Amino acid sequence: MPLRPGYGTLGRPIQLRANFFAVKVAKLPVIYDYDVAIEPKAQARAERKRRIFALLEQHPHFAPFVGHVAHDHSQRLVSSKRLPQPLSITVQHYEEGENGPRPNALTFTVTITLTNELDMAQMNSYVAGDPAAADVNLGPLISALNLVLEQHASRVGVRVSKNKYFFPTSQRIPLGLGTEAWRGFFVSIRPTVKQLMVNVNVCMTAFYTAGNLAERMQEFLRSAGGMPPSFASRLKVVTRHLGYARKRSIFRIMNTTPRATRFDCEEFGGSITVEEYFKRKYNINLRYANNLPLVNVGNAQRPNYLPPEMCQIADGQPYRGKLDGNETSQMIRFAANPPAFNANAIMNEGLPSLALLSGTPGTPLGEFGIQVGQEMTVVPGRVLPAPSISYKTGRPNVKEGSWNILDVKFQSGGNMSNWAVLLVQEGRRNEFRGPDDSQLVDFLKLFSAKCSRSGMTVPTVPPKIFATSHLPRDRSEAMSVIRQTITSNLDRRQKPSFILVLLSGEDNFIYPGIKRLCDVDLGIHTVHMLLHKARGEPRKQDQYFSNVALKVNTKLGGMNHFLDAQAMKWLTDKKTMLVGIDVTHPGPKSQPGTPSIAAVVASVDDNFVQFPASLMLQKPDWNKEAKEVIPGPNLTTMLLERLKVYTRRNNGLPDRVFVYRDGVSEGQYDKVLQFELPQILEAFRKVPSKTTYKPKLTIAICGKRHHVRLYATQEADMTRNGNTLPGTIVDRGITYVYHNDFYLQAHAGLQGTVKSTHYVIIYDENRYAADVLQQGTHTASYLYARATKAVSLVPAAYYADIACERARYYLHNLLNLADSSSIAGRNTAEREAEKERVYQQAVQMWGEGVHKDLKESMFYI
């Protein structure tokens, strides 16, 4: 990775606070690093390992070491002092809540073996900026220090993903059926220039709501017709009917009740129902014996059936499913706190909960000589100037990163020739009565007039209106009606330039279905309007029409606005192609085997407005160590498509290629250089050219999933809601010691605490100066075609993200309608065969991808 070329100087200097705290490690020369092996391995599952470590710490042979060690409850332990070697301790397992081990208790042998002595002098040289230390691998040292910092949190809290901790005392709010949101804290050590820091941030996640499983099933029955199998799969429950608390994991919800389910029981002389068994064995009369299904807490081969009323949903379980729209809205409301609130939460809740306050007892910080500063660090920042925005008739005033376009014309208007309207009828409020409804005619006249005033070419002939019959409730049947309505009305000799789709409400099946139908099968642009928003009072309607017109004009190849020549000079002084790359992966509700989708978008001229896209499928687990990158030759194929389009539009290839790569975590930067850089260079070699084609290449990673938050220290440097101003940039104090990175907030934070984008330059043949790169990325953030504001992510990367999301609609059923229990209980070979079947189904659904008539347009915008 290239070294930092210098620091930026442009913009108005300001002082900011960052959610980082100074860390001092006093005279600790070495951290001793140990491997922990637990035998027998087959019995030492992850959940059980936590209990084994708890029992280990109570063992008299290990108790003397507890104060100066930290561990991950699994396989690694670090110590401030050398432990005796060999060190092997045997513990008998028993559950928390039991008085001691039972006669047949499992016995585990824990062996702790020294693997490394981590030299703190390496860390000191690195943060001091010693050139000889630039390539030192600090990973083991940083992870060891994180173990120490997180030890208290990992004992008393719930760890969710990496470095996030939630505590039983956390604030909680209900989200929906069986779920609630918890507030917790992220914590991670980071080396910065001349200083080791710890980054602490507020975070939110969804948890299962604790309580009786039968009562939760009753709630689902009343509200949703029953508990989805995916909700209960692998859900941990606690039982107490045996006389002690025992934690079990649900394998599956069964289809039969305790009263209807019989099994052979020697103890009671033969066949018996589950209901009878609990009465005779435990003297328990089941309340829901005939109306709630059993749950299997065993597996397919050795089932163990329990009535749900015997199960308590264990507290502190992160929810693994995908939240629905209402739950997501609730979560956003809970998380969208103003900057001052979050800063106070970090100081007054985060530091104490994580035990980072000086003098906190029961933590190993003191033994390791670690002290954490009690004040957020102050860093220098700057506010970069906004570029000048221009339209064909007017130059709007830019204020806090946004502007208004009610009375301006697009710089270049598209042609709305032969457009059509699809009226989707479901009998809801706000719907038009049919194609002849005078209100619909007036509505379309108003929209046409808005497009005309904005500078688009609008035909005098009214659009043709396709109206569905009232759609059936079954969504698959509804899509068949829509397909028939469109195809039966199409003129095959002249397709519409676009179809305006009028929907009476949001629908998670119809909207994706129409997008796939028109993008893939028919090759026709679509723009959707939600009638409950589009039929508002005149001023709101005019604003809504303006926003829709932005999309229509962009899809039809128009240019909405442009920036002043000086702002664009960093791109136009040589022929430059901007490229955005992103990958979207299957989520929790996806069927196993569903592929990831990669997108490459690229500019086609020196206006940097039109970014057509290439899309490809890739196996989600093609490389477990590089799962976020695009495998060969996919990236080469897609970039070649983009270079060929650029050549056709410009009669030549670009001299420079600037790639903004979205969706890559910090630990995968080297994988981009290892797997994607060679593919990019291969595309340069393969593109048709009279001479060897070697453009100057720059690659920047764009990171939004970080935990850096910046807080203004002066009122003059904040917006009305307390956030930092658009254009705020930081490249000192909390950035990398050696490598070229910066945090840029180009946009205005409308709610909650605003988050900047972290740009990291991992490859740079253009050798951009810091100011050119930083100010250039900032001004490019004002080129986003779909809005009248600067955006948080540079448009090339943003477009790649949107293209990925559009492509997810083409595999909608596989990505959203899975039952997580569908492959449960199968052996490895069967699971792999099912994954391959799903992948081949996805390939079939994908077909040839986007229709050839749309491939050179921004169909996805």
Steps between C-alpha positions, in 0.01 A plus 500: 500500500630850417631721779326825585618773256441773759210658683222713356497877547189618312194617690425684823688353799284381793541301822300180548461233762518137389372197690857385567676479836875500553650170619826478694676169557749557783825307473355171382781355287330174401152348478505121525272339242359151561300245305221326692398145403197330655459122479287320399442743212176338386330585829646853530251705302524881505227548761650232721849649468384816677386287791825300498701823527279615789566169678871526417521839673353343815752215498760533779788432258394789272345751742837666585539606133153649447595859584768533233352306207238570235345251260236457230308219679606270219857447383725795584637639825744784565685576821710781643714236672647172380283204600657169605554253216368245436163609641217250479191509725203263517150632576169323547213662317175608661246764404472838662232465768595142586671444836780295351582228247266204468639144530517461121631854433719564196867557579712740294876550490611858434858531370657847484811524279726803443511588128650849487653786696356822359747787515339834593807679360362422152181691582697793638714521184192476278303783661818711508505479120833317474541424125648161587176404678262585214457137392490346848200273552336639812197272472598261785593791731183698430276197546681417826443852634136479390464177700622684809278805444194285432550243775250651743242560225537145369437357848188698593362600159387343174741524210339560161732473199841652551565740789132580576369439850152518646418471868200362694452852639490648146212726408245300297200590287248260341530466122233250403389145563762342723777752434643801677787744441793527741751782521860389544852615425774431249861503624824455306867596530647699209856622445511864387784749452704513824216354704319175567123565517184313587193569286171480696161542336131447567345213305157339475384153413188286520460228762239236563266608779536267798188327628296184483510337156133397513389854575713625212341242269157623609597856405608381155175306459292808577700738279668303223324164479783311671868515588720474189733198513794733430426700816541198728781321317808483730321711760643427846252416772537421869312210661452445874270197525801275575561687825780720367542751219614349172557688176390332177491605135184457290557291190151532356137578577301181446160459335343308788384587850589335836159331509532358148861384524578153637833329569620173654586541867641204696454682830122509455454172320473587130337760277415829668419855389731789585214654699457182709875470552532847652200434726627165628872582512496859628138547615464784248166569333573657161288806421554489123504124446262510206560835331874570488760287320791325665856615444786264426808590709693198372565440131353309208667172600446527877196721559417634845150647513400766749173687551566870435361599841793313659744730316611849596664699220846576638585866552781663303465323164574711192223473240633329187211570266423798281284770655186598311422858399326600823771343717771672297324836540481446876869412510594812303294718735673344799845545345453848351620701797656846467879537532494635857287205615739245348808677634350500850403132467859411410642698793241418767391148401759358261818554699349364826326204331821403322696551826736750337481753784813537712501281808220267391542179705489151354672579170851404382577853374716587800704178478577580135588860588221636280344839569215641291452877474169628634441774240425475129799597290506837321599485132556769236252503214401722210178598324547474123318747274202378296526519120277727293191316365359600160193415292410611149303792641620584844759454768333400828633600838673211678434500874619225733565265209160533326309722258154543347404444133135602485566765235799382294551305177719192471830557324407234244144369477407147399233411247179352648379374163231235509491464879230290667323468834426180692212542744518223761157453656448327834191678631688717747459862600673761282455286188360645181177340383641394164660626178213740433501658845513878441715536813757265346499703178560821697769329711694392190465846344658653811788252492554556126504875558762462776722292271457753220582796727808310617630487144397156381339439160141397570272383216170678454317168473393371845671181617336166444351364824516129587264417786498167679183338621474483879798288598447168677637478854749229403810696397617250238160513333504881530831515313355279227218752456750787482716318245196427285380862527834643384582250225150508348516879468855533366566610145784268397610743228559784746549433868421781747793716607389417854196380694374709789366250756233632737477300824248566775735369770836342569524132412805282557401263221336706226770770482792253460291292261434793265866604511616153404235464228593828332878498563567141397215374282365808320786752500285801598582769755258528791439778750267441793278748683327433831162667470462580869810718458445621145143626559588739781433871526630704202839611635589154631377345176715736295807406706417131460462540123836683491671208670340249263603715203862477618479121469321503164748741345797298624357170372439657158862616473451861606720715722332670794771737625873560472781646709722796422808435286745557786329237716520247215856578394651211699297265277496686168863606461554150359255245359378326815259216569348478847409146604286378790512138620286324761384151596176411680474174690206276597352583839342306788178431308678371189495137398842338557683497167356831379780687317650837572460771234781728381453834324740719305385844388710748302476848355470534123620857437649807668166607650517212754121476513413180311626178665367186322546175693623145452367229733611142567423217740768341716496212746476646851765269647741488206786592736439507874808718560405754232121483510451873435696515174403412143647177360672478166419539222175678599653840571706489181185418300296783651775763475561403137131571430535844657822585312342402167199727564735786592694444178184511288383823664839679486676344202783398729595356839547700822849606607411453866275258684388584853327216686285560807451159662211470744416220741846385611592470868835610638628144521439440127701786344786264419253259338387774261864548398551124476186404306345811341801709396633227267155473338488876441845490339389199293204702368745771391704238315196345332316812385534556123772761445752580227776530759562351844240657723632607841286771659602646836294319764386611846289285736326646805303292751184671628404391850169586665495218756740658745451631852669839474276790605598865493350769723521874441644703788363839386146599399634663184623158384172310541160482335173577676471140624850508649678300230822601330468703181496350149856507369657407836820304445760347734833356387698533825485381857287187450616386155760242401861553599648431156229449241288751310151533648247764605150531646271714284145605582376657177131486592272652763393270781120522508437281805707337769877539511652550157759251376787584267637271229848360550700517177818291484731518198638150450654551153601826333692530173361852451679624814227743593589769752294486821303817420418386145372162617305631799341804338439302180314224684302767684393683184417170326252434783288784352461317166240248619224508238203387709500777761562870552756455773847370562503132593692318771670259258671614180245438218705240307498272806142596589380405151674162528318443829163594344568275198569209738175565684309510170652168397377341824146538360591255225551228766233628736351165601837344580619801699189564707277196533722235656417268786822463699395152606483381137842331515511438873570141592665414169854370479780701342469343156125560492542862611762566233281339234206719605720812485612410149137443397405845631797657322401342169143618556637854548699473177182397319298787655776746406506388138693748287471767767395852408335529157730618222280805437577635850864401548645834394267706719449570869201265514562443873473860619 
